[in-house]
Amino acid sequence: MVATSGPEAVVIGAGVSGLTTAVRLAEAGIRVQVIAARPPSRTTSALAGASWGPYMVVDQRVPRWSDTTLGEFARLPADGSCGVRFVRGIEASPDAVDPPDWATALRDYRLCDSSELPERFQVGWWHTIPLIDMPVYLGYLTGRLERAGVAVRQLAGPLRSFGEVDLPGVLINCTGLGARELTGDHQLTASRGQLVVVDNPGVDWFFQDDAEAGDLTYFLPHGDHVVLGGISVPHDPAHGLEPDPDVEKGIIERCAAIEPRLAGARVRERRVGLRPNRAPGIRLEPELIEGRMVIHNYGHSGCGVTLSWGCAEEVLSLLRGL
Ligand SMILES: Cc1cc2nc3c(=O)[nH]c(=O)nc-3n(C[C@H](O)[C@H](O)[C@H](O)COP(=O)(O)OP(=O)(O)OC[C@H]3O[C@@H](n4cnc5c(N)ncnc54)[C@H](O)[C@@H]3O)c2cc1C
């Protein structure tokens, strides 16, 4: 569908937040342009694991936004051609916690019996959730956007101010961690993540622990490959973005202790990415900056894929209300 009327918008950013927002607006008939310093394949979003789940973010709007995304994922083809597959697996905790309410409402939910729980875990539950193969999914979103008549325009470099945008329309700020410099928001900090992608030795279930900081343990199958994670630690810029071999060894050992077939799997890719953490929560609100209306949509921490469609919907209603 090519938009013909209504308000205009310029989405800044081509990660999962920017692309999803642009798709939502374009399909609602709004004239949209997308500009970004980096193309979708070179964003933080392309590095995510990724699983659907409201983790690593405290914000009362999260349940509503993640539910909206879950509904959108359920409408995609089930064969993984868009990068999204519904997979059954276990989430577990080393502590005697109650499963979160959002988990108990999911398809196939049931508590694990003790024989199903890996060593060092006290509680676990089965459920079926979307796993998202991000490089494929971002390609799908880009294609859907193109079908709506919108292409991503790559800039020569990051914008230093909103005043540099010479296109008409409300600005939608989906710059992830880049918003720290662009808006001067020092509540935004980087949490470092590291993943290992291996050939899939036949794993058809996922596992993840409920840790949100330090060492994390998860494996997420995406057809012919499995993403293993991970860590979440404050990022020290002095360390750069090279994968740490000791961290990788720990990730593989922790995952192989739960799924032994992963022990010798061939490593095909290594990923290091920075989650956009924001202490007071996600920033999704309008702001008038030097006479220009900006709607911010950034700071999704380790949950940006999970929240993407809910946040896009919220941007649409804010835009319509302006
Ligand atoms: C290792 C790892 C694992 C993760 N796992 C999950 C998971 O399982 N589930 C989940 O839901 N989330 C997960 N996340 C979190 C998720 O990846 C992020 O929340 C999400 O990618 C943020 O997307 P975004 O579009 O806001 O930002 P980004 O993907 O960073 O995109 C930002 C865009 O803005 C552009 N930009 C930035 N600054 C400027 C500027 N000044 N001018 C112009 N353009 C600019 C960039 O070039 C880019 O195009 C994970 C993250 C990591 C690192």
The ligand as an SDF file (V2000), in Angstrom:
LIG
                    3D

 53 58  0  0  0  0  0  0  0  0999 V2000
   23.0920   -9.7410   22.7870 C   0  0  0  0  0  0  0  0  0  0  0  0
   21.7040   -9.1680   22.7780 C   0  0  0  0  0  0  0  0  0  0  0  0
   20.6260  -10.0240   22.9290 C   0  0  0  0  0  0  0  0  0  0  0  0
   19.3190   -9.5070   22.9200 C   0  0  0  0  0  0  0  0  0  0  0  0
   18.2770  -10.3800   23.0260 N   0  0  0  0  0  0  0  0  0  0  0  0
   17.0050   -9.9000   22.9640 C   0  0  0  0  0  0  0  0  0  0  0  0
   15.9080  -10.7910   23.0250 C   0  0  0  0  0  0  0  0  0  0  0  0
   16.0790  -12.0160   23.1230 O   0  0  0  0  0  0  0  0  0  0  0  0
   14.6450  -10.2790   22.9570 N   0  0  0  0  0  0  0  0  0  0  0  0
   14.4310   -8.9280   22.8510 C   0  0  0  0  0  0  0  0  0  0  0  0
   13.2560   -8.5240   22.8060 O   0  0  0  0  0  0  0  0  0  0  0  0
   15.4660   -8.0590   22.7820 N   0  0  0  0  0  0  0  0  0  0  0  0
   16.7350   -8.5090   22.8500 C   0  0  0  0  0  0  0  0  0  0  0  0
   17.7970   -7.6380   22.8150 N   0  0  0  0  0  0  0  0  0  0  0  0
   17.5220   -6.1950   22.8580 C   0  0  0  0  0  0  0  0  0  0  0  0
   17.2310   -5.6200   21.4920 C   0  0  0  0  0  0  0  0  0  0  0  0
   18.2110   -6.0550   20.5870 O   0  0  0  0  0  0  0  0  0  0  0  0
   17.2250   -4.0830   21.5670 C   0  0  0  0  0  0  0  0  0  0  0  0
   16.3490   -3.6410   22.5740 O   0  0  0  0  0  0  0  0  0  0  0  0
   16.7630   -3.5380   20.2230 C   0  0  0  0  0  0  0  0  0  0  0  0
   17.5580   -4.0740   19.2040 O   0  0  0  0  0  0  0  0  0  0  0  0
   16.8180   -2.0190   20.1610 C   0  0  0  0  0  0  0  0  0  0  0  0
   16.4080   -1.7070   18.8520 O   0  0  0  0  0  0  0  0  0  0  0  0
   16.3790   -0.2300   18.3050 P   0  0  0  0  0  0  0  0  0  0  0  0
   15.7920   -0.2790   16.9620 O   0  0  0  0  0  0  0  0  0  0  0  0
   15.7550    0.6610   19.3290 O   0  0  0  0  0  0  0  0  0  0  0  0
   17.9310    0.1940   18.2330 O   0  0  0  0  0  0  0  0  0  0  0  0
   19.0800   -0.2670   17.2100 P   0  0  0  0  0  0  0  0  0  0  0  0
   18.8900   -1.6270   16.7490 O   0  0  0  0  0  0  0  0  0  0  0  0
   20.3580    0.0840   17.8910 O   0  0  0  0  0  0  0  0  0  0  0  0
   18.8900    0.6940   15.9510 O   0  0  0  0  0  0  0  0  0  0  0  0
   19.1740    2.0780   16.0550 C   0  0  0  0  0  0  0  0  0  0  0  0
   19.1210    2.7070   14.6700 C   0  0  0  0  0  0  0  0  0  0  0  0
   19.2540    4.1290   14.8200 O   0  0  0  0  0  0  0  0  0  0  0  0
   20.3180    4.5760   14.0260 C   0  0  0  0  0  0  0  0  0  0  0  0
   20.9280    5.7480   14.6960 N   0  0  0  0  0  0  0  0  0  0  0  0
   21.4360    5.8090   15.9430 C   0  0  0  0  0  0  0  0  0  0  0  0
   21.8520    7.0590   16.2050 N   0  0  0  0  0  0  0  0  0  0  0  0
   21.5990    7.7870   15.0890 C   0  0  0  0  0  0  0  0  0  0  0  0
   21.8080    9.1410   14.7360 C   0  0  0  0  0  0  0  0  0  0  0  0
   22.3540   10.0190   15.5880 N   0  0  0  0  0  0  0  0  0  0  0  0
   21.4630    9.5580   13.4870 N   0  0  0  0  0  0  0  0  0  0  0  0
   20.8710    8.6880   12.6140 C   0  0  0  0  0  0  0  0  0  0  0  0
   20.6630    7.3940   12.9030 N   0  0  0  0  0  0  0  0  0  0  0  0
   21.0150    6.9560   14.1190 C   0  0  0  0  0  0  0  0  0  0  0  0
   21.2690    3.4100   13.9220 C   0  0  0  0  0  0  0  0  0  0  0  0
   22.1670    3.5600   12.8460 O   0  0  0  0  0  0  0  0  0  0  0  0
   20.2620    2.2800   13.7420 C   0  0  0  0  0  0  0  0  0  0  0  0
   19.8270    2.2440   12.4040 O   0  0  0  0  0  0  0  0  0  0  0  0
   19.1000   -8.1160   22.8000 C   0  0  0  0  0  0  0  0  0  0  0  0
   20.1950   -7.2720   22.6430 C   0  0  0  0  0  0  0  0  0  0  0  0
   21.4850   -7.7830   22.6290 C   0  0  0  0  0  0  0  0  0  0  0  0
   22.6300   -6.8490   22.4450 C   0  0  0  0  0  0  0  0  0  0  0  0
  1  2  1  0
  2  3  1  0
  2 52  2  0
  3  4  2  0
  4  5  1  0
  4 50  1  0
  5  6  2  0
  6  7  1  0
  6 13  1  0
  7  8  2  0
  7  9  1  0
  9 10  1  0
 10 11  2  0
 10 12  1  0
 12 13  2  0
 13 14  1  0
 14 15  1  0
 14 50  1  0
 15 16  1  0
 16 17  1  0
 16 18  1  0
 18 19  1  0
 18 20  1  0
 20 21  1  0
 20 22  1  0
 22 23  1  0
 23 24  1  0
 24 25  2  0
 24 26  1  0
 24 27  1  0
 27 28  1  0
 28 29  2  0
 28 30  1  0
 28 31  1  0
 31 32  1  0
 32 33  1  0
 33 34  1  0
 33 48  1  0
 34 35  1  0
 35 36  1  0
 35 46  1  0
 36 37  1  0
 36 45  1  0
 37 38  2  0
 38 39  1  0
 39 40  1  0
 39 45  2  0
 40 41  1  0
 40 42  2  0
 42 43  1  0
 43 44  2  0
 44 45  1  0
 46 47  1  0
 46 48  1  0
 48 49  1  0
 50 51  2  0
 51 52  1  0
 52 53  1  0
M  END
$$$$
